[in-house]
Amino acid sequence: MEWKLELVPIPVSDVDRAKAFYTEKVGFEEDLDHSTGEEFRVVQLTPPGSACSIALGTGIVRTPPGSVQGLQLVVLDIEAARAELLERGTEVSEVQHFDGSAWRPGGGGDWNSFAFFSDPDGNGWVLQQSPGRG
């Protein structure tokens, strides 16, 4: 039996602002923007190359905006991914690694290079460099 994670809801306070952030500043692709009135709207967005999408909307989750933390986007080249986010106008941390006791500047070993950013509501994202797959 295969179990595939395909959609993660992200709670936001302003769907249009969040949609613009994720498509324009992060580079996610818009798959769907559907509404059945003021009580329900769903916007599905997918990171390039990902099999999993995110959903923003009205009437889809009850969690407070900004409450999702630690979602990871795995990339082959963290410096290039960080540069792309900066070029798009996204605030993103410097690349850092965890040495076992504290966060240190610069890249680390395999799977140990990270950069962090948040959406306008404070939902937190992590870029993580992979040693051989993105």
Backbone as ProteinMPNN parsed JSONL, in Angstrom:
{"seq_chain_A": "MEWKLELVPIPVSDVDRAKAFYTEKVGFEEDLDHSTGEEFRVVQLTPPGSACSIALGTGIVRTPPGSVQGLQLVVLDIEAARAELLERGTEVSEVQHFDGSAWRPGGGGDWNSFAFFSDPDGNGWVLQQSPGRG", "coords_chain_A": {"N_chain_A": [[0.843, -1.175, 0.0], [0.727, 2.108, -0.992], [1.202, 5.338, 0.376], [0.677, 8.567, -0.23], [1.681, 11.816, 0.334], [0.05, 14.601, -0.711], [-1.096, 17.136, -0.501], [-0.866, 20.012, 1.451], [-2.411, 21.982, 3.779], [-2.216, 25.497, 4.259], [-2.587, 27.897, 6.626], [-3.819, 31.135, 6.17], [-4.269, 34.721, 6.379], [-5.049, 36.435, 4.372], [-5.984, 35.557, 1.364], [-5.459, 36.348, -1.323], [-3.13, 37.934, -1.024], [-1.364, 35.996, 0.016], [-1.37, 34.15, -2.093], [-0.152, 35.701, -4.117], [2.374, 36.062, -2.91], [3.396, 33.385, -2.776], [3.365, 32.627, -5.503], [4.658, 34.723, -6.942], [6.903, 35.579, -5.379], [8.066, 33.269, -4.393], [7.846, 31.364, -6.368], [6.097, 29.242, -6.835], [3.801, 27.199, -8.695], [0.568, 27.965, -9.935], [-2.131, 25.854, -9.589], [-4.851, 25.689, -9.211], [-7.63, 27.797, -8.576], [-10.357, 28.166, -6.937], [-13.686, 29.025, -6.118], [-16.675, 28.973, -4.186], [-18.234, 30.977, -3.403], [-18.32, 33.506, -0.778], [-17.719, 32.074, 1.512], [-16.148, 29.869, 0.943], [-13.09, 29.157, -0.543], [-10.493, 27.842, -2.45], [-7.072, 27.677, -3.143], [-4.709, 26.104, -4.947], [-1.3, 25.413, -4.987], [1.88, 24.566, -6.365], [5.213, 23.676, -5.659], [7.954, 24.015, -7.969], [8.741, 21.004, -9.584], [7.806, 19.383, -7.545], [5.847, 16.751, -6.031], [3.999, 17.257, -4.195], [1.573, 19.583, -3.117], [0.508, 22.853, -1.908], [-2.288, 24.214, -0.128], [-4.167, 27.118, -0.017], [-6.646, 29.178, 1.439], [-10.128, 29.961, 2.059], [-12.249, 28.784, 4.504], [-11.152, 26.227, 4.573], [-9.338, 25.29, 6.51], [-9.05, 25.355, 10.109], [-7.01, 26.251, 11.641], [-4.897, 28.81, 13.054], [-3.702, 31.638, 11.115], [-0.285, 31.634, 10.161], [0.544, 29.574, 11.793], [1.767, 27.266, 10.875], [4.835, 25.675, 10.781], [8.21, 24.969, 9.803], [8.046, 23.604, 7.338], [9.62, 21.838, 4.777], [11.58, 22.491, 1.925], [13.296, 20.736, -0.333], [16.337, 21.089, -1.987], [18.763, 20.943, -4.66], [20.905, 22.74, -4.82], [21.551, 24.896, -2.506], [22.53, 27.502, -2.295], [21.986, 28.58, -4.825], [19.197, 28.354, -4.839], [18.542, 30.023, -2.693], [19.521, 32.442, -3.704], [17.762, 32.779, -5.857], [15.321, 33.17, -4.494], [15.93, 35.578, -3.132], [16.308, 37.254, -5.349], [13.714, 37.363, -6.278], [12.592, 38.896, -4.358], [12.103, 37.887, -1.829], [12.518, 37.677, 1.645], [15.101, 35.944, 3.08], [17.003, 33.828, 5.181], [20.583, 33.726, 5.829], [22.63, 31.021, 4.626], [22.988, 28.242, 6.735], [24.161, 25.814, 9.184], [23.618, 23.061, 11.44], [25.648, 22.212, 14.055], [25.447, 20.225, 15.896], [25.26, 21.271, 18.388], [24.698, 23.962, 18.118], [23.456, 26.524, 15.833], [25.342, 27.35, 12.998], [27.109, 29.637, 10.823], [27.12, 29.283, 7.214], [27.429, 26.436, 4.942], [26.885, 22.931, 5.709], [27.553, 19.437, 6.104], [26.344, 16.638, 4.085], [22.869, 16.92, 3.744], [22.789, 18.935, 5.633], [22.624, 21.731, 5.322], [20.958, 24.728, 5.522], [18.394, 27.216, 4.943], [16.149, 29.82, 5.864], [12.787, 31.033, 5.598], [9.765, 33.027, 5.719], [6.214, 33.265, 5.115], [3.907, 36.031, 4.45], [2.153, 35.833, 6.65], [3.615, 34.582, 8.568], [3.973, 31.833, 8.465], [6.336, 29.293, 8.521], [9.14, 28.336, 6.551], [11.639, 26.037, 5.38], [14.584, 25.793, 3.582], [16.4, 23.068, 2.448], [19.43, 21.573, 1.676], [20.036, 18.865, -0.447], [22.083, 15.957, -0.812], [22.044, 14.68, -3.286], [19.624, 14.627, -4.626], [16.761, 16.488, -5.645]], "CA_chain_A": [[0.0, 0.0, 0.0], [1.439, 3.377, -1.026], [0.535, 6.487, 0.96], [1.357, 9.725, -0.798], [1.276, 13.136, 0.793], [-0.107, 15.388, -1.923], [-1.612, 18.477, -0.265], [-0.682, 20.525, 2.808], [-3.1, 23.264, 3.925], [-1.457, 26.56, 4.904], [-3.547, 28.906, 7.074], [-3.433, 32.511, 5.862], [-5.304, 35.707, 6.686], [-5.44, 37.112, 3.136], [-5.703, 34.564, 0.32], [-4.835, 36.983, -2.491], [-1.761, 38.307, -0.652], [-0.584, 34.767, 0.122], [-1.218, 33.609, -3.449], [0.869, 36.515, -4.782], [3.668, 35.748, -2.304], [3.88, 32.059, -3.169], [3.608, 32.526, -6.944], [5.596, 35.737, -7.43], [8.135, 35.7, -4.592], [8.676, 31.958, -4.15], [7.904, 30.668, -7.647], [5.193, 28.105, -6.934], [2.891, 27.243, -9.835], [-0.847, 27.909, -9.591], [-2.842, 24.721, -10.167], [-6.301, 25.846, -9.068], [-8.19, 28.862, -7.747], [-11.787, 27.864, -7.059], [-14.523, 29.579, -5.06], [-18.116, 28.738, -4.274], [-18.829, 32.096, -2.679], [-17.449, 34.115, 0.22], [-17.415, 31.138, 2.602], [-15.203, 28.824, 0.554], [-12.185, 29.358, -1.674], [-9.27, 27.064, -2.344], [-6.024, 27.953, -4.116], [-3.697, 25.049, -4.875], [-0.031, 25.839, -5.567], [2.868, 23.492, -6.308], [6.607, 24.047, -5.901], [8.474, 23.38, -9.183], [9.334, 19.684, -9.411], [7.269, 18.677, -6.378], [4.626, 15.961, -6.159], [3.115, 17.725, -3.122], [1.13, 20.963, -3.277], [-0.068, 23.5, -0.743], [-3.617, 24.79, -0.351], [-4.515, 28.322, 0.718], [-8.041, 29.435, 1.15], [-11.138, 30.35, 3.032], [-13.129, 27.66, 4.811], [-10.512, 24.92, 4.376], [-8.719, 24.874, 7.775], [-9.413, 26.184, 11.263], [-5.804, 26.654, 12.36], [-4.651, 30.243, 12.871], [-2.669, 32.042, 10.166], [1.07, 31.672, 10.692], [0.8, 28.495, 12.754], [2.52, 26.162, 10.272], [6.269, 25.937, 10.86], [9.146, 23.894, 9.502], [7.86, 22.907, 6.069], [10.921, 21.808, 4.11], [11.734, 22.406, 0.48], [14.61, 20.145, -0.573], [16.929, 21.6, -3.219], [20.115, 20.436, -4.946], [21.887, 23.805, -4.623], [20.899, 25.844, -1.594], [22.961, 28.871, -2.609], [21.229, 29.002, -6.007], [17.795, 28.504, -4.429], [18.486, 31.233, -1.87], [19.702, 33.576, -4.616], [16.513, 32.945, -6.611], [14.344, 33.791, -3.597], [16.331, 36.974, -2.937], [16.045, 37.955, -6.602], [12.259, 37.539, -6.373], [12.172, 39.81, -3.304], [11.77, 37.166, -0.604], [13.508, 37.744, 2.718], [15.531, 34.592, 3.424], [18.199, 33.862, 6.021], [21.841, 33.213, 5.301], [22.758, 29.565, 4.733], [23.582, 27.826, 8.004], [24.083, 24.388, 9.496], [23.591, 22.739, 12.867], [26.852, 21.421, 14.318], [25.172, 19.298, 16.985], [24.947, 22.026, 19.598], [24.239, 25.312, 17.783], [23.433, 26.899, 14.425], [26.579, 28.01, 12.574], [27.022, 30.165, 9.461], [27.668, 28.494, 6.112], [26.902, 25.1, 4.694], [27.411, 21.806, 6.469], [27.698, 18.22, 5.309], [25.132, 16.151, 3.427], [21.588, 17.179, 4.394], [22.97, 19.818, 6.781], [22.69, 23.138, 4.936], [19.589, 25.22, 5.62], [18.054, 28.636, 4.94], [14.796, 29.929, 6.391], [11.969, 32.185, 5.215], [8.371, 32.96, 6.16], [5.247, 33.971, 4.285], [3.455, 37.26, 5.125], [1.469, 35.531, 7.908], [4.554, 33.981, 9.516], [4.181, 30.398, 8.262], [7.773, 29.165, 8.338], [9.659, 27.399, 5.568], [13.06, 25.704, 5.459], [15.28, 25.215, 2.425], [17.415, 22.095, 2.878], [20.179, 21.046, 0.547], [20.155, 17.422, -0.539], [23.344, 15.59, -1.428], [21.988, 14.134, -4.63], [18.304, 14.676, -5.258], [16.088, 17.737, -5.306]], "C_chain_A": [[0.892, 1.243, 0.0], [0.582, 4.458, -0.391], [1.307, 7.712, 0.507], [0.793, 11.011, -0.21], [1.217, 14.04, -0.427], [-0.582, 16.81, -1.696], [-1.455, 18.848, 1.204], [-1.404, 21.864, 2.899], [-2.235, 24.247, 4.717], [-2.446, 27.643, 5.328], [-3.021, 30.327, 6.849], [-4.588, 33.449, 6.169], [-5.847, 36.402, 5.438], [-5.023, 36.21, 1.965], [-5.001, 35.197, -0.883], [-3.386, 37.385, -2.204], [-0.864, 37.073, -0.586], [-0.342, 34.147, -1.253], [-0.139, 34.378, -4.202], [2.258, 36.212, -4.225], [4.211, 34.425, -2.843], [4.139, 31.941, -4.677], [4.695, 33.488, -7.412], [6.927, 35.742, -6.69], [8.816, 34.366, -4.323], [8.745, 31.133, -5.429], [7.061, 29.417, -7.745], [4.276, 28.307, -8.136], [1.442, 27.137, -9.361], [-1.513, 26.754, -10.336], [-4.348, 24.964, -10.215], [-6.593, 27.07, -8.222], [-9.695, 28.758, -7.928], [-12.545, 28.408, -5.846], [-15.969, 29.188, -5.294], [-18.87, 29.83, -3.524], [-17.852, 32.613, -1.638], [-17.016, 33.154, 1.318], [-16.382, 30.082, 2.246], [-14.418, 29.231, -0.687], [-10.947, 28.513, -1.418], [-8.335, 27.439, -3.489], [-4.967, 26.881, -3.909], [-2.461, 25.501, -5.649], [0.993, 24.735, -5.382], [4.267, 24.042, -6.544], [7.105, 23.354, -7.174], [9.147, 22.046, -8.87], [8.77, 18.856, -8.276], [6.028, 17.864, -6.738], [3.6, 16.381, -5.111], [2.824, 19.203, -3.325], [0.736, 21.538, -1.927], [-1.433, 24.039, -1.135], [-3.783, 25.988, 0.573], [-6.0, 28.512, 0.521], [-8.852, 29.932, 2.311], [-12.031, 29.139, 3.247], [-12.488, 26.301, 4.613], [-9.798, 24.402, 5.625], [-9.138, 25.825, 8.888], [-8.195, 26.641, 12.06], [-5.508, 28.125, 12.088], [-3.56, 30.534, 11.845], [-1.305, 32.129, 10.852], [1.436, 30.52, 11.602], [1.568, 27.304, 12.177], [3.999, 26.539, 10.252], [7.059, 24.714, 10.407], [8.892, 23.108, 8.237], [9.167, 22.972, 5.29], [10.797, 21.664, 2.606], [13.154, 21.916, 0.237], [15.102, 20.571, -1.948], [18.321, 21.004, -3.412], [21.196, 21.459, -4.618], [21.253, 24.902, -3.78], [21.298, 27.281, -1.88], [22.188, 29.407, -3.809], [19.763, 29.225, -5.655], [17.62, 29.775, -3.604], [18.604, 32.473, -2.756], [18.431, 33.839, -5.421], [15.444, 33.604, -5.753], [14.66, 35.269, -3.372], [16.029, 37.807, -4.179], [14.559, 38.254, -6.781], [11.717, 38.481, -5.29], [11.753, 39.146, -2.01], [12.884, 37.354, 0.414], [13.831, 36.311, 3.135], [16.846, 34.689, 4.2], [19.449, 33.483, 5.238], [21.816, 31.693, 5.406], [23.477, 29.255, 6.043], [23.448, 26.33, 8.194], [24.074, 24.213, 11.01], [24.757, 21.815, 13.149], [26.673, 20.419, 15.454], [24.849, 20.011, 18.286], [24.395, 23.418, 19.309], [24.207, 25.497, 16.272], [24.689, 27.687, 14.119], [26.413, 28.536, 11.156], [27.644, 29.222, 8.443], [27.052, 27.118, 6.023], [27.56, 24.056, 5.574], [27.604, 20.626, 5.547], [26.395, 17.857, 4.622], [23.918, 16.361, 4.316], [21.697, 18.197, 5.532], [23.251, 21.259, 6.378], [21.257, 23.643, 4.807], [19.527, 26.731, 5.427], [16.561, 28.72, 5.258], [14.096, 31.176, 5.856], [10.543, 31.959, 5.698], [7.48, 33.681, 5.166], [4.749, 35.205, 5.047], [2.716, 37.028, 6.443], [2.391, 34.922, 8.955], [4.646, 32.468, 9.437], [5.635, 30.206, 7.846], [8.189, 28.031, 7.428], [11.159, 27.214, 5.749], [13.518, 25.212, 4.091], [16.317, 24.257, 2.983], [18.098, 21.547, 1.641], [20.3, 19.538, 0.668], [21.491, 17.064, -1.191], [23.24, 15.076, -2.858], [20.643, 14.078, -5.27], [17.628, 15.954, -4.804], [14.627, 17.57, -5.206]], "O_chain_A": [[1.72, 1.411, 0.895], [-0.631, 4.492, -0.596], [2.482, 7.862, 0.841], [-0.412, 11.257, -0.253], [2.226, 14.228, -1.107], [-0.487, 17.631, -2.608], [-1.859, 18.097, 2.092], [-1.054, 22.796, 2.175], [-1.608, 23.882, 5.711], [-3.085, 28.253, 4.47], [-1.921, 30.671, 7.281], [-5.745, 33.03, 6.215], [-6.972, 36.901, 5.443], [-3.842, 36.123, 1.63], [-4.042, 34.628, -1.404], [-2.513, 37.197, -3.051], [0.265, 37.097, -1.076], [0.758, 33.675, -1.542], [0.705, 33.768, -4.859], [3.219, 36.116, -4.987], [5.349, 34.356, -3.309], [5.051, 31.22, -5.083], [5.563, 33.105, -8.197], [7.977, 35.894, -7.315], [10.016, 34.33, -4.052], [9.624, 30.281, -5.559], [7.274, 28.602, -8.642], [4.008, 29.437, -8.545], [1.123, 26.322, -8.495], [-1.464, 26.687, -11.564], [-5.034, 24.511, -11.132], [-5.88, 27.348, -7.258], [-10.244, 29.202, -8.937], [-12.104, 28.269, -4.705], [-16.431, 29.083, -6.43], [-19.997, 29.628, -3.07], [-16.69, 32.208, -1.615], [-16.02, 33.414, 1.994], [-15.798, 29.462, 3.135], [-14.98, 29.594, -1.721], [-10.423, 28.477, -0.305], [-8.746, 27.511, -4.647], [-4.397, 26.763, -2.824], [-2.552, 25.914, -6.805], [0.987, 24.042, -4.364], [4.495, 24.782, -7.502], [6.719, 22.215, -7.436], [10.015, 21.967, -8.001], [9.214, 17.728, -8.062], [5.261, 18.233, -7.627], [2.461, 15.916, -5.135], [3.716, 19.981, -3.664], [0.64, 20.819, -0.933], [-1.707, 24.29, -2.309], [-3.569, 25.893, 1.781], [-6.555, 28.047, -0.474], [-8.34, 30.269, 3.378], [-12.514, 28.538, 2.287], [-13.201, 25.304, 4.495], [-9.663, 23.189, 5.789], [-9.532, 26.963, 8.63], [-8.341, 27.349, 13.056], [-5.829, 28.634, 11.014], [-2.605, 29.768, 11.717], [-1.187, 32.629, 11.971], [2.544, 30.492, 12.135], [1.978, 26.42, 12.928], [4.365, 27.606, 9.759], [6.634, 23.575, 10.6], [9.468, 22.034, 8.065], [9.758, 24.044, 5.157], [10.033, 20.849, 2.089], [14.115, 22.612, 0.567], [14.391, 20.439, -2.944], [18.976, 20.61, -2.447], [22.287, 21.089, -4.186], [20.505, 25.735, -4.291], [20.482, 28.19, -1.722], [21.777, 30.567, -3.811], [19.154, 30.186, -6.125], [16.657, 30.517, -3.797], [17.866, 33.441, -2.574], [18.064, 34.993, -5.642], [14.736, 34.496, -6.22], [13.765, 36.113, -3.416], [15.549, 38.935, -4.072], [14.189, 39.274, -7.363], [10.535, 38.825, -5.297], [11.11, 39.779, -1.173], [14.061, 37.207, 0.086], [12.934, 35.552, 3.501], [17.692, 35.533, 3.904], [19.366, 32.979, 4.118], [21.053, 31.141, 6.199], [24.446, 29.921, 6.409], [22.718, 25.66, 7.464], [24.472, 25.107, 11.758], [24.856, 20.745, 12.549], [27.648, 19.83, 15.92], [24.237, 19.431, 19.183], [23.704, 23.997, 20.147], [24.834, 24.745, 15.525], [25.068, 28.583, 14.873], [25.666, 27.959, 10.365], [28.565, 28.467, 8.752], [26.279, 26.69, 6.88], [28.647, 24.267, 6.113], [27.798, 20.795, 4.344], [25.459, 18.655, 4.576], [23.938, 16.022, 5.499], [20.767, 18.306, 6.331], [24.042, 21.938, 7.034], [20.447, 23.068, 4.081], [20.491, 27.441, 5.714], [15.803, 27.799, 4.955], [14.711, 32.228, 5.683], [10.162, 30.84, 6.042], [7.922, 34.59, 4.462], [5.142, 35.401, 6.197], [2.656, 37.933, 7.275], [1.994, 34.761, 10.109], [5.331, 31.86, 10.26], [6.116, 30.873, 6.93], [7.671, 26.918, 7.512], [11.859, 28.116, 6.209], [12.906, 24.314, 3.513], [17.045, 24.612, 3.911], [17.449, 21.115, 0.688], [20.62, 19.003, 1.729], [21.976, 17.808, -2.044], [24.242, 15.038, -3.572], [20.509, 13.533, -6.366], [17.89, 16.448, -3.707], [13.914, 18.534, -4.927]]}, "name": "protein", "num_of_chains": 1, "seq": "MEWKLELVPIPVSDVDRAKAFYTEKVGFEEDLDHSTGEEFRVVQLTPPGSACSIALGTGIVRTPPGSVQGLQLVVLDIEAARAELLERGTEVSEVQHFDGSAWRPGGGGDWNSFAFFSDPDGNGWVLQQSPGRG"}
